Amino acid sequence: MNRTAKIGQIMMTDVQIVHPDDTMNKVSDMFHRNDFHHIPVVEEDGTIAGIISKSDYFKLQSTITLFKRKDPEEYNKAIFRSLLVKDVMTKQVVMLHPEDSLEMAAGIF
């Protein structure tokens, strides 16, 4: 692909989001129903608050499961109902715009 191509040519525009006060249970449901790796966390006014990655979600899930309860899946669901997205999300994110180049994005990542 052309390094000067714009991000807008390849980016997804139908993005699913969560809000900071949503529970991690919603995040869990979204990751199980969809094949994506990141969920943007967006404030009510549309500003980006952070991001939740699937790998961070799995780390959290496996950490909770270490308690070796009889039914770790049910235990995880109970914990995820009480955890808020804002308590788990990565707050420092890099934002790019559709008119930015792929070369610029590659340099950042």
TILODO-869520 format. One line per field, with one value per residue (C-alpha): residue number from 1; z, x negated, y; residue in three letters. Coordinates in steps of 0.25 Angstrom, whole numbers. Each point is the difference from the previous one (the first is absolute). Layout:
<mivos>
n (NUM / ...) .
Z (Z / ...) .
X (X / ...) .
Y (Y / ...) .
res (ALA / ...) .
</mivos>
This chain:
<mivos>
n (1 / 2 / 3 / 4 / 5 / 6 / 7 / 8 / 9 / 10 / 11 / 12 / 13 / 14 / 15 / 16 / 17 / 18 / 19 / 20 / 21 / 22 / 23 / 24 / 25 / 26 / 27 / 28 / 29 / 30 / 31 / 32 / 33 / 34 / 35 / 36 / 37 / 38 / 39 / 40 / 41 / 42 / 43 / 44 / 45 / 46 / 47 / 48 / 49 / 50 / 51 / 52 / 53 / 54 / 55 / 56 / 57 / 58 / 59 / 60 / 61 / 62 / 63 / 64 / 65 / 66 / 67 / 68 / 69 / 70 / 71 / 72 / 73 / 74 / 75 / 76 / 77 / 78 / 79 / 80 / 81 / 82 / 83 / 84 / 85 / 86 / 87 / 88 / 89 / 90 / 91 / 92 / 93 / 94 / 95 / 96 / 97 / 98 / 99 / 100 / 101 / 102 / 103 / 104 / 105 / 106 / 107 / 108 / 109) .
Z (0 / -3 / 13 / -4 / 0 / 10 / 12 / -4 / -12 / 9 / 14 / 5 / 1 / 7 / 14 / 12 / 13 / 15 / 10 / 13 / 9 / -8 / 7 / -4 / -2 / -13 / -4 / 2 / -9 / -11 / -1 / 0 / -11 / -9 / -6 / 3 / 10 / 5 / 5 / 1 / 13 / -3 / 9 / -2 / -7 / -11 / 5 / 2 / 14 / -2 / -6 / 4 / -7 / -1 / 6 / 12 / 1 / 0 / 10 / 9 / -2 / 3 / 12 / 6 / -3 / 8 / 12 / -4 / 3 / -3 / -12 / -5 / -11 / 9 / 10 / -12 / -4 / 14 / 1 / -14 / 4 / 11 / -8 / -8 / -13 / 5 / 11 / -10 / -13 / -5 / 1 / -8 / -15 / -13 / -10 / -14 / -11 / -13 / -8 / 7 / -8 / 2 / 1 / 12 / 7 / -2 / 6 / 12 / 3) .
X (0 / -4 / -7 / 6 / 14 / 10 / 5 / 14 / -2 / -1 / 6 / 13 / 11 / 10 / -6 / 6 / -3 / 2 / 1 / -8 / 11 / 4 / -3 / -11 / 11 / 4 / -14 / 0 / 12 / -5 / -13 / 7 / 10 / -10 / -14 / -7 / -11 / 2 / 12 / 0 / 5 / 8 / 6 / 14 / -5 / -7 / -14 / -10 / -2 / -8 / -1 / 2 / -8 / 4 / -14 / 2 / 14 / -5 / -11 / 10 / 9 / -11 / -5 / 14 / 1 / -13 / 9 / 3 / 15 / 9 / 6 / -10 / 9 / 12 / -10 / -6 / 14 / 3 / -13 / 2 / 14 / -7 / -12 / 2 / -7 / -7 / -7 / -6 / -2 / -13 / 1 / -12 / 4 / -6 / 10 / -1 / 9 / 5 / -9 / -13 / -9 / -2 / -15 / 3 / 8 / -11 / -10 / 8 / 3) .
Y (0 / 14 / 6 / 14 / -6 / 6 / -8 / 4 / -10 / -12 / 4 / -6 / 10 / -9 / 0 / -6 / 8 / 0 / 11 / 2 / -4 / -13 / -13 / -9 / -10 / 8 / -1 / -15 / -1 / 8 / -7 / -14 / 5 / 7 / -3 / 13 / 3 / 14 / 8 / 15 / 6 / 12 / 11 / 4 / 13 / -9 / 3 / -12 / -4 / -13 / -14 / -14 / -11 / -14 / -4 / 9 / -6 / -15 / 4 / 5 / -12 / -10 / 8 / -1 / -15 / -2 / -1 / -14 / 1 / -12 / 8 / 10 / 5 / 3 / 7 / 8 / 5 / 4 / 8 / 6 / 5 / 8 / 5 / 13 / 2 / 13 / -8 / -10 / 8 / 6 / 15 / 5 / -3 / 5 / 6 / 1 / 6 / -5 / 9 / -4 / -10 / -14 / 3 / 9 / -10 / -11 / 10 / 2 / -15) .
res (MET / ASN / ARG / THR / ALA / LYS / ILE / GLY / GLN / ILE / MET / MET / THR / ASP / VAL / GLN / ILE / VAL / HIS / PRO / ASP / ASP / THR / MET / ASN / LYS / VAL / SER / ASP / MET / PHE / HIS / ARG / ASN / ASP / PHE / HIS / HIS / ILE / PRO / VAL / VAL / GLU / GLU / ASP / GLY / THR / ILE / ALA / GLY / ILE / ILE / SER / LYS / SER / ASP / TYR / PHE / LYS / LEU / GLN / SER / THR / ILE / THR / LEU / PHE / LYS / ARG / LYS / ASP / PRO / GLU / GLU / TYR / ASN / LYS / ALA / ILE / PHE / ARG / SER / LEU / LEU / VAL / LYS / ASP / VAL / MET / THR / LYS / GLN / VAL / VAL / MET / LEU / HIS / PRO / GLU / ASP / SER / LEU / GLU / MET / ALA / ALA / GLY / ILE / PHE) .
</mivos>
